[in-house]
Amino acid sequence: MLGRAPVPLFYGCASEDVNTIGGFGNWVQDAEYTACPHCGKPMKYLAQIQWDTVFDCAEGTLYIEFCPDCQIVSMQHQQT
């Protein structure tokens, strides 16, 4: 939870290329949750960004996770 008030989860359609904040990742391949390199706890999913919204003709998805305790961010790239 990022705020005090709960918000509905977003579920992207499997055939849709979407950018999201919160909810669950629409993983291109298998889900890959990162362990925090400092404390070892599973990191929290934060967002996904489609590369073609950042760079023309780019492919794949960037997944962003964070550890709220250690304030560390992890980013992963997947594509078909």
C-alpha positions, -999 to 999 in steps of 0.1 A, spaced: 0 0 0 15 34 -10 -12 56 5 -36 54 35 -67 48 15 -72 15 -3 -75 16 -41 -89 -10 -65 -63 -33 -81 -57 -30 -119 -56 -61 -140 -43 -55 -175 -57 -77 -202 -31 -103 -213 -32 -91 -249 -30 -54 -240 3 -34 -238 -4 -11 -208 15 10 -183 4 5 -147 11 17 -112 3 -7 -85 -18 -39 -87 -1 -68 -103 24 -71 -132 12 -83 -166 44 -104 -170 55 -110 -206 73 -142 -195 72 -158 -160 68 -136 -130 101 -126 -115 99 -111 -81 132 -97 -68 146 -102 -32 159 -71 -17 198 -72 -19 200 -56 16 174 -73 38 165 -104 16 127 -98 18 106 -100 -14 104 -65 -30 70 -49 -36 57 -46 -72 54 -9 -81 48 -4 -119 53 -16 -154 62 6 -184 60 -4 -220 93 6 -237 74 18 -268 59 46 -248 94 59 -239 113 51 -272 97 47 -306 99 12 -320 113 -2 -287 101 -36 -275 95 -51 -241 83 -41 -207 101 -26 -177 90 -39 -143 97 -18 -113 98 -31 -77 109 -15 -44 117 -24 -8 99 1 15 121 -8 44 155 -3 27 144 22 1 159 2 -28 145 0 -63 148 -29 -87 140 -28 -124 137 -58 -148 132 -60 -185 112 -87 -203 102 -92 -239 92 -120 -262 
